[in-house]
Amino acid sequence: MLTNPQTRKEYDDTIAMLPAFARPRHGRRSVFDKEDVKFGVGSVLTGFFTLIVIALSINQRANQASDKGSMMR
């Protein structure tokens, strides 16, 4: 399709009508390409456990505030 001058022009015209965010980026790869994503198992587990600790801390503080409110009544 892109080697034929007529269909290439139609393709280029179609691409030109798209909003900038929807146009293909020539020469750039997506951040989701497998070659670019290089998180090790350790990094993923560390991030997961960090999120768990943060969630538990927030839950604990909410429970403390609730208990304090109950005692004040």
PDB file with SEQRES, HELIX, SHEET and CRYST1 records, atoms N, CA, C and O in Angstrom:
SEQRES   1 A   73  MET LEU THR ASN PRO GLN THR ARG LYS GLU TYR ASP ASP          
SEQRES   2 A   73  THR ILE ALA MET LEU PRO ALA PHE ALA ARG PRO ARG HIS          
SEQRES   3 A   73  GLY ARG ARG SER VAL PHE ASP LYS GLU ASP VAL LYS PHE          
SEQRES   4 A   73  GLY VAL GLY SER VAL LEU THR GLY PHE PHE THR LEU ILE          
SEQRES   5 A   73  VAL ILE ALA LEU SER ILE ASN GLN ARG ALA ASN GLN ALA          
SEQRES   6 A   73  SER ASP LYS GLY SER MET MET ARG                              
HELIX    1 AA1 PRO A    5  MET A   17  1                                  13    
HELIX    2 AA2 ALA A   20  ALA A   22  5                                   3    
HELIX    3 AA3 VAL A   41  MET A   72  1                                  32    
CRYST1    1.000    1.000    1.000  90.00  90.00  90.00 P 1           1          
ATOM      1  N   MET A   1       0.823  -1.186   0.000  1.00  0.00           N  
ATOM      2  CA  MET A   1       0.000   0.000   0.000  1.00  0.00           C  
ATOM      3  C   MET A   1       0.870   1.254   0.000  1.00  0.00           C  
ATOM      4  O   MET A   1       0.605   2.184  -0.762  1.00  0.00           O  
ATOM      5  N   LEU A   2       1.894   1.293   0.834  1.00  0.00           N  
ATOM      6  CA  LEU A   2       2.692   2.508   0.950  1.00  0.00           C  
ATOM      7  C   LEU A   2       3.728   2.651  -0.155  1.00  0.00           C  
ATOM      8  O   LEU A   2       4.313   3.723  -0.312  1.00  0.00           O  
ATOM      9  N   THR A   3       3.963   1.611  -0.910  1.00  0.00           N  
ATOM     10  CA  THR A   3       4.917   1.716  -2.014  1.00  0.00           C  
ATOM     11  C   THR A   3       4.253   2.251  -3.278  1.00  0.00           C  
ATOM     12  O   THR A   3       4.938   2.740  -4.176  1.00  0.00           O  
ATOM     13  N   ASN A   4       2.940   2.165  -3.358  1.00  0.00           N  
ATOM     14  CA  ASN A   4       2.200   2.703  -4.493  1.00  0.00           C  
ATOM     15  C   ASN A   4       1.982   4.197  -4.251  1.00  0.00           C  
ATOM     16  O   ASN A   4       1.410   4.567  -3.226  1.00  0.00           O  
ATOM     17  N   PRO A   5       2.421   5.063  -5.167  1.00  0.00           N  
ATOM     18  CA  PRO A   5       2.323   6.515  -4.942  1.00  0.00           C  
ATOM     19  C   PRO A   5       0.892   6.998  -4.683  1.00  0.00           C  
ATOM     20  O   PRO A   5       0.690   7.884  -3.853  1.00  0.00           O  
ATOM     21  N   GLN A   6      -0.091   6.439  -5.369  1.00  0.00           N  
ATOM     22  CA  GLN A   6      -1.483   6.879  -5.182  1.00  0.00           C  
ATOM     23  C   GLN A   6      -2.004   6.484  -3.801  1.00  0.00           C  
ATOM     24  O   GLN A   6      -2.569   7.312  -3.087  1.00  0.00           O  
ATOM     25  N   THR A   7      -1.814   5.223  -3.426  1.00  0.00           N  
ATOM     26  CA  THR A   7      -2.305   4.799  -2.107  1.00  0.00           C  
ATOM     27  C   THR A   7      -1.497   5.454  -0.995  1.00  0.00           C  
ATOM     28  O   THR A   7      -2.034   5.703   0.084  1.00  0.00           O  
ATOM     29  N   ARG A   8      -0.224   5.738  -1.232  1.00  0.00           N  
ATOM     30  CA  ARG A   8       0.593   6.434  -0.229  1.00  0.00           C  
ATOM     31  C   ARG A   8       0.040   7.840   0.017  1.00  0.00           C  
ATOM     32  O   ARG A   8      -0.020   8.299   1.157  1.00  0.00           O  
ATOM     33  N   LYS A   9      -0.362   8.516  -1.061  1.00  0.00           N  
ATOM     34  CA  LYS A   9      -0.938   9.856  -0.922  1.00  0.00           C  
ATOM     35  C   LYS A   9      -2.246   9.790  -0.133  1.00  0.00           C  
ATOM     36  O   LYS A   9      -2.492  10.631   0.731  1.00  0.00           O  
ATOM     37  N   GLU A  10      -3.081   8.800  -0.424  1.00  0.00           N  
ATOM     38  CA  GLU A  10      -4.338   8.647   0.315  1.00  0.00           C  
ATOM     39  C   GLU A  10      -4.062   8.393   1.793  1.00  0.00           C  
ATOM     40  O   GLU A  10      -4.734   8.947   2.663  1.00  0.00           O  
ATOM     41  N   TYR A  11      -3.072   7.556   2.067  1.00  0.00           N  
ATOM     42  CA  TYR A  11      -2.687   7.258   3.454  1.00  0.00           C  
ATOM     43  C   TYR A  11      -2.216   8.535   4.149  1.00  0.00           C  
ATOM     44  O   TYR A  11      -2.655   8.847   5.255  1.00  0.00           O  
ATOM     45  N   ASP A  12      -1.312   9.276   3.486  1.00  0.00           N  
ATOM     46  CA  ASP A  12      -0.782  10.507   4.082  1.00  0.00           C  
ATOM     47  C   ASP A  12      -1.886  11.529   4.330  1.00  0.00           C  
ATOM     48  O   ASP A  12      -1.890  12.212   5.355  1.00  0.00           O  
ATOM     49  N   ASP A  13      -2.829  11.631   3.380  1.00  0.00           N  
ATOM     50  CA  ASP A  13      -3.940  12.565   3.557  1.00  0.00           C  
ATOM     51  C   ASP A  13      -4.824  12.164   4.735  1.00  0.00           C  
ATOM     52  O   ASP A  13      -5.287  13.017   5.493  1.00  0.00           O  
ATOM     53  N   THR A  14      -5.051  10.868   4.882  1.00  0.00           N  
ATOM     54  CA  THR A  14      -5.854  10.372   6.005  1.00  0.00           C  
ATOM     55  C   THR A  14      -5.159  10.658   7.332  1.00  0.00           C  
ATOM     56  O   THR A  14      -5.789  11.110   8.288  1.00  0.00           O  
ATOM     57  N   ILE A  15      -3.870  10.394   7.384  1.00  0.00           N  
ATOM     58  CA  ILE A  15      -3.104  10.639   8.613  1.00  0.00           C  
ATOM     59  C   ILE A  15      -3.104  12.125   8.952  1.00  0.00           C  
ATOM     60  O   ILE A  15      -3.201  12.495  10.122  1.00  0.00           O  
ATOM     61  N   ALA A  16      -2.997  12.970   7.944  1.00  0.00           N  
ATOM     62  CA  ALA A  16      -2.953  14.419   8.169  1.00  0.00           C  
ATOM     63  C   ALA A  16      -4.246  14.936   8.789  1.00  0.00           C  
ATOM     64  O   ALA A  16      -4.230  15.953   9.481  1.00  0.00           O  
ATOM     65  N   MET A  17      -5.359  14.258   8.555  1.00  0.00           N  
ATOM     66  CA  MET A  17      -6.645  14.695   9.104  1.00  0.00           C  
ATOM     67  C   MET A  17      -6.826  14.285  10.562  1.00  0.00           C  
ATOM     68  O   MET A  17      -7.707  14.815  11.239  1.00  0.00           O  
ATOM     69  N   LEU A  18      -6.022  13.364  11.056  1.00  0.00           N  
ATOM     70  CA  LEU A  18      -6.154  12.896  12.437  1.00  0.00           C  
ATOM     71  C   LEU A  18      -5.637  13.947  13.411  1.00  0.00           C  
ATOM     72  O   LEU A  18      -4.747  14.723  13.063  1.00  0.00           O  
ATOM     73  N   PRO A  19      -6.180  13.984  14.622  1.00  0.00           N  
ATOM     74  CA  PRO A  19      -5.605  14.870  15.640  1.00  0.00           C  
ATOM     75  C   PRO A  19      -4.177  14.425  15.961  1.00  0.00           C  
ATOM     76  O   PRO A  19      -3.831  13.259  15.776  1.00  0.00           O  
ATOM     77  N   ALA A  20      -3.362  15.342  16.435  1.00  0.00           N  
ATOM     78  CA  ALA A  20      -1.941  15.062  16.658  1.00  0.00           C  
ATOM     79  C   ALA A  20      -1.714  13.853  17.557  1.00  0.00           C  
ATOM     80  O   ALA A  20      -0.801  13.065  17.311  1.00  0.00           O  
ATOM     81  N   PHE A  21      -2.543  13.694  18.611  1.00  0.00           N  
ATOM     82  CA  PHE A  21      -2.312  12.580  19.531  1.00  0.00           C  
ATOM     83  C   PHE A  21      -2.587  11.222  18.895  1.00  0.00           C  
ATOM     84  O   PHE A  21      -2.085  10.204  19.372  1.00  0.00           O  
ATOM     85  N   ALA A  22      -3.383  11.195  17.818  1.00  0.00           N  
ATOM     86  CA  ALA A  22      -3.748   9.926  17.201  1.00  0.00           C  
ATOM     87  C   ALA A  22      -2.844   9.552  16.025  1.00  0.00           C  
ATOM     88  O   ALA A  22      -2.951   8.453  15.481  1.00  0.00           O  
ATOM     89  N   ARG A  23      -1.967  10.455  15.640  1.00  0.00           N  
ATOM     90  CA  ARG A  23      -1.084  10.171  14.509  1.00  0.00           C  
ATOM     91  C   ARG A  23       0.028   9.229  14.928  1.00  0.00           C  
ATOM     92  O   ARG A  23       0.518   9.300  16.055  1.00  0.00           O  
ATOM     93  N   PRO A  24       0.430   8.342  14.015  1.00  0.00           N  
ATOM     94  CA  PRO A  24       1.556   7.460  14.342  1.00  0.00           C  
ATOM     95  C   PRO A  24       2.835   8.274  14.483  1.00  0.00           C  
ATOM     96  O   PRO A  24       3.038   9.261  13.776  1.00  0.00           O  
ATOM     97  N   ARG A  25       3.675   7.858  15.385  1.00  0.00           N  
ATOM     98  CA  ARG A  25       4.958   8.535  15.595  1.00  0.00           C  
ATOM     99  C   ARG A  25       6.034   7.722  14.921  1.00  0.00           C  
ATOM    100  O   ARG A  25       6.390   6.638  15.382  1.00  0.00           O  
ATOM    101  N   HIS A  26       6.539   8.235  13.855  1.00  0.00           N  
ATOM    102  CA  HIS A  26       7.543   7.513  13.089  1.00  0.00           C  
ATOM    103  C   HIS A  26       8.859   7.469  13.850  1.00  0.00           C  
ATOM    104  O   HIS A  26       9.328   8.485  14.363  1.00  0.00           O  
ATOM    105  N   GLY A  27       9.444   6.291  13.917  1.00  0.00           N  
ATOM    106  CA  GLY A  27      10.742   6.142  14.565  1.00  0.00           C  
ATOM    107  C   GLY A  27      10.686   6.030  16.069  1.00  0.00           C  
ATOM    108  O   GLY A  27      11.727   5.851  16.702  1.00  0.00           O  
ATOM    109  N   ARG A  28       9.525   6.128  16.662  1.00  0.00           N  
ATOM    110  CA  ARG A  28       9.404   6.006  18.114  1.00  0.00           C  
ATOM    111  C   ARG A  28       8.671   4.726  18.439  1.00  0.00           C  
ATOM    112  O   ARG A  28       7.771   4.307  17.711  1.00  0.00           O  
ATOM    113  N   ARG A  29       9.051   4.125  19.504  1.00  0.00           N  
ATOM    114  CA  ARG A  29       8.380   2.913  19.956  1.00  0.00           C  
ATOM    115  C   ARG A  29       7.466   3.250  21.113  1.00  0.00           C  
ATOM    116  O   ARG A  29       7.661   4.237  21.822  1.00  0.00           O  
ATOM    117  N   SER A  30       6.496   2.433  21.281  1.00  0.00           N  
ATOM    118  CA  SER A  30       5.583   2.599  22.400  1.00  0.00           C  
ATOM    119  C   SER A  30       6.300   2.245  23.699  1.00  0.00           C  
ATOM    120  O   SER A  30       7.223   1.430  23.699  1.00  0.00           O  
ATOM    121  N   VAL A  31       5.879   2.850  24.795  1.00  0.00           N  
ATOM    122  CA  VAL A  31       6.467   2.513  26.086  1.00  0.00           C  
ATOM    123  C   VAL A  31       6.120   1.092  26.496  1.00  0.00           C  
ATOM    124  O   VAL A  31       6.713   0.551  27.429  1.00  0.00           O  
ATOM    125  N   PHE A  32       5.161   0.481  25.803  1.00  0.00           N  
ATOM    126  CA  PHE A  32       4.741  -0.862  26.142  1.00  0.00           C  
ATOM    127  C   PHE A  32       5.441  -1.936  25.316  1.00  0.00           C  
ATOM    128  O   PHE A  32       5.147  -3.121  25.474  1.00  0.00           O  
ATOM    129  N   ASP A  33       6.369  -1.538  24.431  1.00  0.00           N  
ATOM    130  CA  ASP A  33       7.117  -2.535  23.663  1.00  0.00           C  
ATOM    131  C   ASP A  33       7.923  -3.407  24.615  1.00  0.00           C  
ATOM    132  O   ASP A  33       8.528  -2.912  25.566  1.00  0.00           O  
ATOM    133  N   LYS A  34       7.927  -4.684  24.356  1.00  0.00           N  
ATOM    134  CA  LYS A  34       8.572  -5.626  25.267  1.00  0.00           C  
ATOM    135  C   LYS A  34      10.062  -5.354  25.438  1.00  0.00           C  
ATOM    136  O   LYS A  34      10.609  -5.585  26.516  1.00  0.00           O  
ATOM    137  N   GLU A  35      10.726  -4.865  24.390  1.00  0.00           N  
ATOM    138  CA  GLU A  35      12.165  -4.625  24.487  1.00  0.00           C  
ATOM    139  C   GLU A  35      12.481  -3.465  25.430  1.00  0.00           C  
ATOM    140  O   GLU A  35      13.560  -3.422  26.022  1.00  0.00           O  
ATOM    141  N   ASP A  36      11.540  -2.521  25.571  1.00  0.00           N  
ATOM    142  CA  ASP A  36      11.791  -1.342  26.381  1.00  0.00           C  
ATOM    143  C   ASP A  36      11.431  -1.540  27.850  1.00  0.00           C  
ATOM    144  O   ASP A  36      11.998  -0.878  28.720  1.00  0.00           O  
ATOM    145  N   VAL A  37      10.512  -2.429  28.129  1.00  0.00           N  
ATOM    146  CA  VAL A  37      10.061  -2.642  29.508  1.00  0.00           C  
ATOM    147  C   VAL A  37      10.992  -3.657  30.153  1.00  0.00           C  
ATOM    148  O   VAL A  37      11.008  -4.832  29.785  1.00  0.00           O  
ATOM    149  N   LYS A  38      11.766  -3.181  31.122  1.00  0.00           N  
ATOM    150  CA  LYS A  38      12.741  -4.068  31.746  1.00  0.00           C  
ATOM    151  C   LYS A  38      12.661  -3.963  33.268  1.00  0.00           C  
ATOM    152  O   LYS A  38      13.599  -3.514  33.926  1.00  0.00           O  
ATOM    153  N   PHE A  39      11.545  -4.378  33.797  1.00  0.00           N  
ATOM    154  CA  PHE A  39      11.390  -4.424  35.246  1.00  0.00           C  
ATOM    155  C   PHE A  39      11.699  -5.834  35.698  1.00  0.00           C  
ATOM    156  O   PHE A  39      11.138  -6.797  35.175  1.00  0.00           O  
ATOM    157  N   GLY A  40      12.583  -5.957  36.659  1.00  0.00           N  
ATOM    158  CA  GLY A  40      12.885  -7.262  37.206  1.00  0.00           C  
ATOM    159  C   GLY A  40      11.828  -7.691  38.197  1.00  0.00           C  
ATOM    160  O   GLY A  40      10.990  -6.896  38.623  1.00  0.00           O  
ATOM    161  N   VAL A  41      11.881  -8.946  38.553  1.00  0.00           N  
ATOM    162  CA  VAL A  41      10.916  -9.485  39.518  1.00  0.00           C  
ATOM    163  C   VAL A  41      11.060  -8.767  40.853  1.00  0.00           C  
ATOM    164  O   VAL A  41      10.065  -8.471  41.515  1.00  0.00           O  
ATOM    165  N   GLY A  42      12.286  -8.490  41.241  1.00  0.00           N  
ATOM    166  CA  GLY A  42      12.528  -7.799  42.511  1.00  0.00           C  
ATOM    167  C   GLY A  42      11.894  -6.423  42.538  1.00  0.00           C  
ATOM    168  O   GLY A  42      11.305  -6.028  43.545  1.00  0.00           O  
ATOM    169  N   SER A  43      12.009  -5.691  41.443  1.00  0.00           N  
ATOM    170  CA  SER A  43      11.416  -4.350  41.368  1.00  0.00           C  
ATOM    171  C   SER A  43       9.897  -4.417  41.461  1.00  0.00           C  
ATOM    172  O   SER A  43       9.274  -3.610  42.151  1.00  0.00           O  
ATOM    173  N   VAL A  44       9.315  -5.369  40.774  1.00  0.00           N  
ATOM    174  CA  VAL A  44       7.861  -5.510  40.794  1.00  0.00           C  
ATOM    175  C   VAL A  44       7.386  -5.890  42.189  1.00  0.00           C  
ATOM    176  O   VAL A  44       6.415  -5.322  42.688  1.00  0.00           O  
ATOM    177  N   LEU A  45       8.059  -6.845  42.821  1.00  0.00           N  
ATOM    178  CA  LEU A  45       7.659  -7.256  44.169  1.00  0.00           C  
ATOM    179  C   LEU A  45       7.852  -6.135  45.176  1.00  0.00           C  
ATOM    180  O   LEU A  45       7.006  -5.934  46.047  1.00  0.00           O  
ATOM    181  N   THR A  46       8.952  -5.404  45.070  1.00  0.00           N  
ATOM    182  CA  THR A  46       9.194  -4.280  45.976  1.00  0.00           C  
ATOM    183  C   THR A  46       8.096  -3.236  45.832  1.00  0.00           C  
ATOM    184  O   THR A  46       7.582  -2.734  46.831  1.00  0.00           O  
ATOM    185  N   GLY A  47       7.735  -2.906  44.599  1.00  0.00           N  
ATOM    186  CA  GLY A  47       6.661  -1.947  44.369  1.00  0.00           C  
ATOM    187  C   GLY A  47       5.330  -2.436  44.912  1.00  0.00           C  
ATOM    188  O   GLY A  47       4.574  -1.671  45.511  1.00  0.00           O  
ATOM    189  N   PHE A  48       5.048  -3.719  44.700  1.00  0.00           N  
ATOM    190  CA  PHE A  48       3.798  -4.293  45.192  1.00  0.00           C  
ATOM    191  C   PHE A  48       3.724  -4.228  46.714  1.00  0.00           C  
ATOM    192  O   PHE A  48       2.712  -3.801  47.271  1.00  0.00           O  
ATOM    193  N   PHE A  49       4.793  -4.649  47.386  1.00  0.00           N  
ATOM    194  CA  PHE A  49       4.778  -4.647  48.847  1.00  0.00           C  
ATOM    195  C   PHE A  49       4.770  -3.226  49.404  1.00  0.00           C  
ATOM    196  O   PHE A  49       4.199  -2.985  50.468  1.00  0.00           O  
ATOM    197  N   THR A  50       5.391  -2.293  48.707  1.00  0.00           N  
ATOM    198  CA  THR A  50       5.342  -0.898  49.137  1.00  0.00           C  
ATOM    199  C   THR A  50       3.908  -0.384  49.089  1.00  0.00           C  
ATOM    200  O   THR A  50       3.456   0.294  50.012  1.00  0.00           O  
ATOM    201  N   LEU A  51       3.198  -0.704  48.021  1.00  0.00           N  
ATOM    202  CA  LEU A  51       1.795  -0.291  47.918  1.00  0.00           C  
ATOM    203  C   LEU A  51       0.944  -0.937  49.007  1.00  0.00           C  
ATOM    204  O   LEU A  51       0.045  -0.298  49.554  1.00  0.00           O  
ATOM    205  N   ILE A  52       1.223  -2.193  49.321  1.00  0.00           N  
ATOM    206  CA  ILE A  52       0.477  -2.884  50.389  1.00  0.00           C  
ATOM    207  C   ILE A  52       0.714  -2.187  51.727  1.00  0.00           C  
ATOM    208  O   ILE A  52      -0.230  -1.959  52.484  1.00  0.00           O  
ATOM    209  N   VAL A  53       1.967  -1.849  52.021  1.00  0.00           N  
ATOM    210  CA  VAL A  53       2.293  -1.184  53.291  1.00  0.00           C  
ATOM    211  C   VAL A  53       1.604   0.174  53.369  1.00  0.00           C  
ATOM    212  O   VAL A  53       1.074   0.541  54.417  1.00  0.00           O  
ATOM    213  N   ILE A  54       1.607   0.918  52.270  1.00  0.00           N  
ATOM    214  CA  ILE A  54       0.947   2.224  52.262  1.00  0.00           C  
ATOM    215  C   ILE A  54      -0.557   2.057  52.499  1.00  0.00           C  
ATOM    216  O   ILE A  54      -1.147   2.795  53.288  1.00  0.00           O  
ATOM    217  N   ALA A  55      -1.171   1.097  51.823  1.00  0.00           N  
ATOM    218  CA  ALA A  55      -2.610   0.866  52.000  1.00  0.00           C  
ATOM    219  C   ALA A  55      -2.928   0.470  53.440  1.00  0.00           C  
ATOM    220  O   ALA A  55      -3.905   0.949  54.016  1.00  0.00           O  
ATOM    221  N   LEU A  56      -2.111  -0.397  54.018  1.00  0.00           N  
ATOM    222  CA  LEU A  56      -2.343  -0.806  55.406  1.00  0.00           C  
ATOM    223  C   LEU A  56      -2.157   0.360  56.367  1.00  0.00           C  
ATOM    224  O   LEU A  56      -2.899   0.479  57.343  1.00  0.00           O  
ATOM    225  N   SER A  57      -1.185   1.214  56.109  1.00  0.00           N  
ATOM    226  CA  SER A  57      -0.964   2.378  56.972  1.00  0.00           C  
ATOM    227  C   SER A  57      -2.151   3.334  56.919  1.00  0.00           C  
ATOM    228  O   SER A  57      -2.592   3.849  57.947  1.00  0.00           O  
ATOM    229  N   ILE A  58      -2.654   3.562  55.736  1.00  0.00           N  
ATOM    230  CA  ILE A  58      -3.820   4.442  55.593  1.00  0.00           C  
ATOM    231  C   ILE A  58      -5.027   3.839  56.303  1.00  0.00           C  
ATOM    232  O   ILE A  58      -5.775   4.548  56.977  1.00  0.00           O  
ATOM    233  N   ASN A  59      -5.213   2.544  56.154  1.00  0.00           N  
ATOM    234  CA  ASN A  59      -6.323   1.862  56.818  1.00  0.00           C  
ATOM    235  C   ASN A  59      -6.186   1.947  58.337  1.00  0.00           C  
ATOM    236  O   ASN A  59      -7.169   2.170  59.044  1.00  0.00           O  
ATOM    237  N   GLN A  60      -4.962   1.766  58.833  1.00  0.00           N  
ATOM    238  CA  GLN A  60      -4.736   1.827  60.276  1.00  0.00           C  
ATOM    239  C   GLN A  60      -5.037   3.220  60.814  1.00  0.00           C  
ATOM    240  O   GLN A  60      -5.659   3.355  61.868  1.00  0.00           O  
ATOM    241  N   ARG A  61      -4.600   4.258  60.103  1.00  0.00           N  
ATOM    242  CA  ARG A  61      -4.875   5.631  60.550  1.00  0.00           C  
ATOM    243  C   ARG A  61      -6.378   5.930  60.524  1.00  0.00           C  
ATOM    244  O   ARG A  61      -6.895   6.611  61.409  1.00  0.00           O  
ATOM    245  N   ALA A  62      -7.061   5.425  59.518  1.00  0.00           N  
ATOM    246  CA  ALA A  62      -8.511   5.635  59.445  1.00  0.00           C  
ATOM    247  C   ALA A  62      -9.202   4.945  60.612  1.00  0.00           C  
ATOM    248  O   ALA A  62     -10.133   5.495  61.200  1.00  0.00           O  
ATOM    249  N   ASN A  63      -8.749   3.740  60.948  1.00  0.00           N  
ATOM    250  CA  ASN A  63      -9.338   3.022  62.083  1.00  0.00           C  
ATOM    251  C   ASN A  63      -9.055   3.746  63.390  1.00  0.00           C  
ATOM    252  O   ASN A  63      -9.925   3.804  64.259  1.00  0.00           O  
ATOM    253  N   GLN A  64      -7.852   4.300  63.550  1.00  0.00           N  
ATOM    254  CA  GLN A  64      -7.519   5.044  64.769  1.00  0.00           C  
ATOM    255  C   GLN A  64      -8.405   6.280  64.904  1.00  0.00           C  
ATOM    256  O   GLN A  64      -8.893   6.589  65.991  1.00  0.00           O  
ATOM    257  N   ALA A  65      -8.607   6.985  63.784  1.00  0.00           N  
ATOM    258  CA  ALA A  65      -9.450   8.174  63.815  1.00  0.00           C  
ATOM    259  C   ALA A  65     -10.892   7.798  64.150  1.00  0.00           C  
ATOM    260  O   ALA A  65     -11.572   8.515  64.884  1.00  0.00           O  
ATOM    261  N   SER A  66     -11.346   6.688  63.618  1.00  0.00           N  
ATOM    262  CA  SER A  66     -12.700   6.226  63.899  1.00  0.00           C  
ATOM    263  C   SER A  66     -12.851   5.856  65.366  1.00  0.00           C  
ATOM    264  O   SER A  66     -13.844   6.200  66.007  1.00  0.00           O  
ATOM    265  N   ASP A  67     -11.840   5.140  65.897  1.00  0.00           N  
ATOM    266  CA  ASP A  67     -11.885   4.753  67.310  1.00  0.00           C  
ATOM    267  C   ASP A  67     -11.846   5.964  68.217  1.00  0.00           C  
ATOM    268  O   ASP A  67     -12.542   6.002  69.231  1.00  0.00           O  
ATOM    269  N   LYS A  68     -11.039   6.955  67.863  1.00  0.00           N  
ATOM    270  CA  LYS A  68     -10.945   8.173  68.673  1.00  0.00           C  
ATOM    271  C   LYS A  68     -12.276   8.895  68.660  1.00  0.00           C  
ATOM    272  O   LYS A  68     -12.726   9.408  69.685  1.00  0.00           O  
ATOM    273  N   GLY A  69     -12.919   8.933  67.470  1.00  0.00           N  
ATOM    274  CA  GLY A  69     -14.239   9.573  67.364  1.00  0.00           C  
ATOM    275  C   GLY A  69     -15.274   8.853  68.203  1.00  0.00           C  
ATOM    276  O   GLY A  69     -16.142   9.486  68.804  1.00  0.00           O  
ATOM    277  N   SER A  70     -15.189   7.534  68.248  1.00  0.00           N  
ATOM    278  CA  SER A  70     -16.141   6.747  69.036  1.00  0.00           C  
ATOM    279  C   SER A  70     -15.956   7.007  70.522  1.00  0.00           C  
ATOM    280  O   SER A  70     -16.931   7.101  71.268  1.00  0.00           O  
ATOM    281  N   MET A  71     -14.699   7.125  70.953  1.00  0.00           N  
ATOM    282  CA  MET A  71     -14.438   7.357  72.371  1.00  0.00           C  
ATOM    283  C   MET A  71     -14.868   8.743  72.796  1.00  0.00           C  
ATOM    284  O   MET A  71     -15.266   8.941  73.944  1.00  0.00           O  
ATOM    285  N   MET A  72     -14.797   9.700  71.898  1.00  0.00           N  
ATOM    286  CA  MET A  72     -15.176  11.070  72.241  1.00  0.00           C  
ATOM    287  C   MET A  72     -16.682  11.190  72.449  1.00  0.00           C  
ATOM    288  O   MET A  72     -17.141  12.049  73.202  1.00  0.00           O  
ATOM    289  N   ARG A  73     -17.446  10.337  71.786  1.00  0.00           N  
ATOM    290  CA  ARG A  73     -18.904  10.399  71.937  1.00  0.00           C  
ATOM    291  C   ARG A  73     -19.262   9.821  73.241  1.00  0.00           C  
ATOM    292  O   ARG A  73     -20.442   9.766  73.588  1.00  0.00           O  
TER     293      ARG A  73                                                      
END                                                                             
